[in-house]
């Protein structure tokens, strides 16, 4: 009896781990590169696309010899592309400036920006390097964040398995009690 229960729990655990690792295997993210006056700027998204809501962005700065630029003052703001707005009345909205902080690696700066709607956005960066102030604009496509159906489906499969196994074990217990 205990062996069967352990066997079933190990099967369920294996299924849960398999589903969770396939959902979490997201990739390294999308990189958009640009060169401005000898400074290489690379904007890195956490996923393949930016999603509505909060997104962590990374800006990597290096000089023309690929040496990281440290101690830069990086400010970023985002605004929706004028053509992507359609009939939305965005005249009164003012973009919020985000101060990026130094990341884990040299020349890396990290910050969180919020995209309110799906569509084409401009991520405008302003950074002070040793050779003066530089500006780089990046075009980013933002998609709706919506529900993650893989996670929801995984939970539904696990819950269904638990209910089926509980029903089978309950029937077996009733049969052994009657005998």
N, C-alpha and C positions, 0 to 999 in steps of 0.2 A: 504494500500500500504506500509506504513512504518512498520507495524507489520510483513508483509511477509518478508520484507528486513531484519529486525532484526532477525526473525526466521531463515532465510537462513544463515545469518552471524554467528549466534550462532551454527548452525549445522557444518559449515565449521570450526569454531574455535575449536569445540569439536573434530572433526576429526584430525585437525592439532596437537592438544595437545596429543591426544591418540597416534598418530604415533610418535611424538617426544619423548614421555616418554618411549615407547617400544624400540626405537633405543638407547636412552641414558642409559637404564638399563643394564649396562655392567658387573656388578659384582665387587668383591673386588680385583681380580687378583690372579695370581698363586704365590705360595710360595715354594721356594726351600730351604731346610734346610741342614746344615752341622755343625758338631762339630769338632773344631780344638784345641787340647791341653786344653780342659776344657772351651773353648769359643764357645758359640752357635752363629752361623751366619746364618741369614735367608735373602735370596735375594727375593724381592717381585716385580713382574712385574705388570704394571698397568692393563693389560688385561689377558686373559687366555694364550695368546702367545705373544711373542715379534714380532714386524713387522719391515719390512725394513724401514729405515729412523730413525728419532730420537725417543727414548723411555726413559721415566722417570723410573729409577730404585730406589728402596729403599733397603738399607741394615740395618737390625736390629741386634745389637750385645748385647749379655747378657752373664753373667758368669755362672758357673755351678750351682749356686743357683737361677737362673732366674732373677738376678738383672741387669738392663740395664747398659751397659758400656758407660759412658759419656766421652767426651773430647778425643776420639780416632782420630787419624789422618788416614783417609781412602782414599786410592788411588785405582782406578779401571782402568783396560784396557781390551779391548775385542779383540779377534782374532778369525778368522774363523778356525774351526777344519780342520786339514790337509786332512783328508779323504773326507770332504765335498766340498773341493775346486775343485776336478775333474781336468779338463784341464786348469783351470785359472792360469795365471802366477802372483802369489802373492809374489814372492821373494823379490821385491823391496819395498813392503808395510811394513810400520812400525806401530805397534799399537799406538794409541794416549792414553796417560794417563789422566784420568779425576779425579780431586780432588772432592770428595763428600763433601757436606756441611751438617751441623747439621740440622736434620729435626724438625718437630713439637713435637714429643714425645721424651722421654729420650731413649738413645741408638739407635736412628734412624738417618740414614745418607742418603741423597738424592742427585742424580745426573742424568744428561742426557747423554746417550750414543747413538752413531749412528751405526746402522748395515747397511752396504752397499749392502749386497746380502742376499737372503734367503738360509737357510741351517743350519747346526749345528755350533754353536759358543761357545767359552769358555769365560766366564766372570771371569777374574782373579782379585781377591781382595787382597789388601795388607793393613793391618791396624796395627797401633801401639797401643797396650793396655798396662795396667799397668804391666803385666807380660811378656812384650817383644813384638817383631814383629811377626805377624801371617800372614799366607797366606791361602786363600781358593779359590778354583776354582769351578765354577758352569757351568754345561752344559745347554745351552739354545737353543731351536729350534726356528728359525726365519722364519716367513712366509711372503709372499708378501703382501704389504699393500693394493694394488688394490683399486678399487672404492667400496664404501659402497652402495650396491644395495638397501638396505632398505631405506636409506635417499633419494636416487634418485627416487625410486618408490613412496615414500611419497610425494615428490614435484610434480611428474607427476600426481598423483591422485588429489592433491589440485588444480593444474592448470586446469586439465580437469573439475573438479567441477565448478570452477569459470567461465570457458568458457561456460559450459552448462547452468548455472544459468543466465549468462548475455544474452545468446541467448533466453532463455525462457522469461525473463523479457522484452526483446526488442520486441518479438512477441506479448506479452500481451499489451504493450504500443501502438503498431501499430493498434491492434484490437480496443482498446478503443478510439483512435483518429478517426478511420473510422466511428465509430458508432455515 
